[in-house]
Amino acid sequence: MHRDCLKFAIRRMRAAWLLIMTLIIASASTVGLASAADPVPTRAPAVDAMKAAAAYSKSHTGHAMVVLFDGKVIFEQYDNGGAIEKPHSLASGAKCFVGPAVVAAVQDGLIKLDNPASENIPEWKNDPQKSTITYRQLLSMTSGLTHPTSDDGKRMSWKKKLAMPMAAKPGEHFEYGGYELGVCTYALEHKLAPESFAQYLNRRILTPIGIKVPARPLAVEGPPTVGPGNVTARDWATYGEFIRREGKWNDQQILDPALLRDCFKGSKANPAYGLTWWLKTPVSEELIRTADAEVTKNWGKVVNCNWLPDDLVAALGAGTQRLYIMPSLKLVVVRQANDRSGGFHDLEFLSLLLRNRR
């Protein structure tokens, strides 16, 4: 009887121990990538890790992947029709050229970020709200302007777009889109004429760092182009390296690093978006939940991750175009694709690249 009780007790202890271990393992396996807090070492990613990330990218219609470590190409792969000399659409990834170009204009004494853009937009000078919108608010997408999103709105003339009523008070609401950048560059072109914004961007930044892209001349009517729409993966990576070096190239300080840092300061309305760059600054779940654009929700998973470097900044474009810059890791990573399925996830890609695991 005593022996049977002892055996029963031992079996119960074993079962309890097995249950505890199962729960521990299950808990560990369900910890999200965002909370898996292993430090990322400051060294070039392992070759196997880069291959794993490239395979993941390829499986989600990836066309190109380029990795620079300390300014040198250490990995590149082209799939699904991509090629080393083939320019690829950046979509909204092209926005990342605007902030630094406007910083160049500040450096050249053409404008000040916190001045009202109406100083160069005649249509706004007498508008009580629009006349107060600053260049900074346009670049951070917190101007409060109504975005022309409907088909009718997109076909509307530029003058009518500028006259649309406000959607919010300047500085109080973040709404992602391209309209505000068009307004910002439209204002800047009033100072640049007869040079267009695209020509200024080429002269001040792209040509000095060896990137050759066509530049549209000054438009007769309508907004200017905000940046080169199609570039090779290597050229985009080159631009990323220029940003990582804080505006310095071949011993020439092209942009003032103190001014360039303004691009990487978030706003009160969205701490995770600077001046045309996405930042790794934690945001509230409410901001992610109520975001007007899917890209804001997707990037929210990255900004609240606790193992990625805090100095990570990125340019993001439709089709999952990606330019990641991690200065503390000396890394610049480009990913170009045509993924419209929503299957590509930044955290999975970065975890494979930096830790060789999902």
HELIX and SHEET records of a PDB file:
HELIX    1   1 HIS A    2  THR A   30  1                                  29    
HELIX    2   2 LEU A   33  SER A   35  5                                   3    
HELIX    3   3 VAL A   47  SER A   59  1                                  13    
HELIX    4   4 ALA A   91  PHE A   97  5                                   7    
HELIX    5   5 VAL A   98  GLN A  107  1                                  10    
HELIX    6   6 ALA A  117  ASN A  120  5                                   4    
HELIX    7   7 PRO A  122  TRP A  124  5                                   3    
HELIX    8   8 LYS A  130  THR A  132  5                                   3    
HELIX    9   9 TYR A  135  LEU A  139  1                                   5    
HELIX   10  10 ASP A  151  ARG A  155  1                                   5    
HELIX   11  11 TRP A  158  LEU A  162  1                                   5    
HELIX   12  12 TYR A  179  LEU A  192  1                                  14    
HELIX   13  13 PHE A  197  LEU A  201  1                                   5    
HELIX   14  14 ASN A  202  LEU A  206  3                                   5    
HELIX   15  15 THR A  207  ILE A  209  5                                   3    
HELIX   16  16 ALA A  233  ARG A  244  1                                  12    
HELIX   17  17 PRO A  257  LEU A  260  1                                   4    
HELIX   18  18 ARG A  261  PHE A  264  5                                   4    
HELIX   19  19 GLU A  285  ARG A  289  1                                   5    
HELIX   20  20 GLU A  294  VAL A  303  1                                  10    
HELIX   21  21 PRO A  327  LEU A  329  5                                   3    
HELIX   22  22 ASP A  346  ARG A  355  1                                  10    
SHEET    1   A 6 LYS A  72  TYR A  78  0                                        
SHEET    2   A 6 GLY A  62  PHE A  69 -1                                        
SHEET    3   A 6 LEU A 331  ALA A 337 -1                                        
SHEET    4   A 6 GLN A 321  MET A 326 -1                                        
SHEET    5   A 6 VAL A 313  GLY A 317 -1                                        
SHEET    6   A 6 TRP A 278  LEU A 279 -1                                        
SHEET    1   B 2 HIS A  88  SER A  89  0                                        
SHEET    2   B 2 ASN A 230  VAL A 231 -1                                        
SHEET    1   C 2 LYS A 248  TRP A 249  0                                        
SHEET    2   C 2 GLN A 252  GLN A 253 -1                                        
END                                                                             
